Structures are given as structure tokens and as C-alpha cells.
């Protein structure tokens, strides 16, 4: 087993019926190229599968990509499952087709950051490093 004690670990997940993962793969690659350990779940994962994988993989964060319009339900369920599992310390962030009007509500639910279409990968990488970098160093 590789020593990953100093690396930031992130799951990039595609939940629900959304079958478009190009953006998620671009973000996963940008994070990987920046030295983040990335686990990509693949398409059509349930919130239960995503949370189980996050706990099993001992990740610092879940990056959830939602293009289907089900963002309110999917993000809320992932956060609920993390709390129920005693893993609320796993940071949840995400992106996709999410209306500006919903971002404040998602933040109130506990989503740490939402990246909308066109967000530069450099901004996503910088946010992940700034937000999660100290967690693995401790």
C-alpha cells in the first residue's frame, strides 16, 4: 500500500442518472496533475456508494459533479449520509449546471464550494490546496 499520509485525497463523483462526465474528468486530471490523489467513481453512482467509497478511501473531500438538475437532492443526501456515518469532517464541494440562486442554499446545507461552468481548473486546484492542504500536513 502506498504512503499517502501527506497527499490531499479527493473523490470526484458523478451521482444519479447524469451520463456526462467530461468536466469531472477534466477536474480530476487537473487535481491529479497538481499532486492531489484522486479517486474517480465513474458514472451513475448513488450517494450511498459515494459516501461508502469516501470513507473507505479515507478522503479529505468529495467533489460532486451534477449536470442533471438534481443537485439539491444529491448534495443534501451526500451530506446527510456523511453526518450519519460520523464522517462530517469530509469536505463536500462540487460543480456543474447549478443556478446561482441555489448556491446559497447548498452552502447552508454544508457544501463548502460550488464551481459553475467555465470555472478555471487553476481556481479549483487553488481552492482544494488552500482548503485541504493543512489537513494532511497535520
N, C-alpha and C positions, 0 to 999 in steps of 0.2 A: 504494500500500500504506500502511495506517495505521501511525503510530508507536505501537507497543505496548511500548516499552522499559521503561516504568515500571509497567505493569499486571501484576498476577498473572494468569497464563493457566492455565486448568484445562479438561481434557476431562472431561465427565460421560458415562459409558459404560454401556450395557446389553449384557451379554455373554450368549451362549448362547441357549437357547430361551425364556427368560423374556420374556413379552409384556406385562408390566405396568410402565409407565414413569411413572405419576403422581408417585410420590415423587421420582424422578430429575428430572422436570421442575420440581417444586416447589423442589428444592435448586438446580438450575441457575438458576432465576429469582431466588432469594434471593441467590445469589452475584453474579449479574449486577446486581441492584439495589444491591448493596454495592460496585459498581465493579470486580468481577473480570471479566476477559474469559473467557467460557465458550463452549466448542465442545461441542455435544451430538451424539453419534454416531448417535443413533437406535437402534432395536431390532435385536436378533439379530446383533450384531457378534461376530466371532471375536476372541480375544486378539491374534492376528496383526494384524488390522485396527486394533484399538485402539492397539497399540504403534506401528504404522506412522504412524497419524494423530498420535499424541502427539509423535513425533519430527519429523514434517513440520511440525507447527504450533508447534514449539518451546515446549511447555508446561512449566510448573513441576510440575504434578501431574496424576494420573489419579484421578478419583473414580468408583469402580466400584460400581454398584448391582446386587445379586444377591438375587433372591427365590426362585430355583428350587431351592435346596438344593445347588447345585454350587459354592458359594463356595470350598471348599478347593482344588478343581481350577482354577477360573478365576483366583483371585488368584495362586496359585502359578505358573500359566503366564504371566500378565502380567509378574510379577516376573522369571521366568526369561528371557523374551524381552527385557525391558529390559536385563538384565545382558548377554545375548548380543550386543545391539546397541551396547553401550558407553554406555547411557543410564540406568544405575542411579541417577543423580542425580535422575531424575524421581520425585517422591514419589507413593506409591500409598496412597490411603485409600478408604474405602468404607462401605457400609451396606446394610441390607436385613434379611431374615429370617436372622439369623446367631446360632446358640445361643451363650450366654455361654461354654460350655465350649470353643468353637472359637476364641474371640478371642485367647487366649494363644498358640495355635499359629499363627494368622495373623500375630500380632505377631512371633513368632520367624522367620517366613518373610520378614519385611521390610515388612509392611503397617504404615503409620505410625499409623493411627487407624481404628477401626470405630465407626460410629454405628448404633445399633439403632433399631427402630421407635419413634416418638414423640420422638426427639431434636429439640429445638427448632432451627429453622433459624438462630436467632441464635447458638447454640452452634457450629454448623457454620461459619458465616461467621467467627466469632471465631477458631476453630481455624485456618481457612485463612489468615486475615490474620496471626495470630501465627506460624504455621509457615512461611509462604511469603513474607510481606511483605518481609523483608530480602533475599530472593534477587534480586528485580528492582531493588531500590534500589541494589544493589552495582554 
